[in-house]
Amino acid sequence: MGIDNPKRASFYNGLKGKRVIFIPIAMGLDITEAWYAGMKRQANDLGYSVEVRDPNASTEMGIRAMTSAIADRADLIVLHNPDLQSYAKLIRRARDAGIKVLQLNMEALQSSDSYVGGDWVKVGEQSTEVLAKTCAPGRGSSNKIAFVTGTPTGAITVYALRGMSIALTRHPEIKLVAVQAGNYDPVKEKSITATILQQHPDLCGIMGIWDLSDTGIGSAVVEAGKASQVNVLTVGPGSKTSCDNIHKGIFSTIVNYNLAAQVNVLNQQITELLLSPDKAGSTQTSYFSPLTVVTKSNATGRNCWTMEDFR
């Protein structure tokens, strides 16, 4: 008849009935829907709950959602920060209330029990290295590159800029001719890119920071008839939609931060935080997602997930 594993009872009983509240920037995006689907699948299997409180891209509503989650005494808050400052005080308030916080992919200045997501300094550095190789003297149309950022106060922007500056010190031959904030708006990014191309018709490379909005960059390059000249580099979680945009010629390169691996670690961290007897704020861990440079040659298979992979 065999014997029971003595560790099973403490594992399942320790998770049963626990409450996780997920506060994204907004639902309806491929990345937030995939995170939630992955979290929900494990929660259903292990007996705890995951509840979404969707601010719908409103920082004010996000503050209300975070305040409500603290008042409701959630066991764990999974938080997707819009910028460095907006939720910083609330993260401290959650810690003081004994509630653990896991920050997901975009950090606040205030640290928490766990961070799972991209190393945005490394993303900026590696992306710039790709463009520097493409636009080295004698290889590209020029040595000029540009960067269309997200929100100026977002962790992604400020950390990626740091990584870019590190890479550019190794490549003094590369000239950064423009850095402008697109605020994750594809219409604005398209307009910014069109202006940059008018000012620098020999531009060799342009970097964005989010594949969903960076379609505006790619569209502007295509409409200007410069798809063969300008390397359009974007950053994303590795969805099939972005891979399709490589094959359509909208993007040249994607720096993929591997959402499938990210979800696995996210779920592992959730169980660890729910089971750990440590007080909120007593430990602080980070996991930085692996990066893969995706071009037309490898824009397939595991580099191009769909939502069905997480359900």
Sequence and secondary structure as in RCSB ss.txt:
>XXXX:A:sequence
MGIDNPKRASFYNGLKGKRVIFIPIAMGLDITEAWYAGMKRQANDLGYSVEVRDPNASTEMGIRAMTSAIADRAD
LIVLHNPDLQSYAKLIRRARDAGIKVLQLNMEALQSSDSYVGGDWVKVGEQSTEVLAKTCAPGRGSSNKIAFVTG
TPTGAITVYALRGMSIALTRHPEIKLVAVQAGNYDPVKEKSITATILQQHPDLCGIMGIWDLSDTGIGSAVVEAG
KASQVNVLTVGPGSKTSCDNIHKGIFSTIVNYNLAAQVNVLNQQITELLLSPDKAGSTQTSYFSPLTVVTKSNAT
GRNCWTMEDFR
>XXXX:A:secstr
     TTHHHHHHHHTT EEEEE S SSSHHHHHHHHHHHHHHHHHT EEEE   TT HHHHHHHHHHHHHTT S
EEEE  SSSSTTHHHHHHHHHTT EEEEESS  SS  SEEEE  HHHHHHHHHHHHHHHTSTTTSS SEEEEEES
 TTSHHHHHHHHHHHHHHHH TT EEEEEEE TT HHHHHHHHHHHHHH TT  EEE S TTTTHHHHHHHHHTT
 TTT EEEEEES BHHHHHHHHTTS SEEEE  HHHHHHHHHHHHHHHHH  S TTS  EEEE   EEE TTT S
GGGSB GGGT 
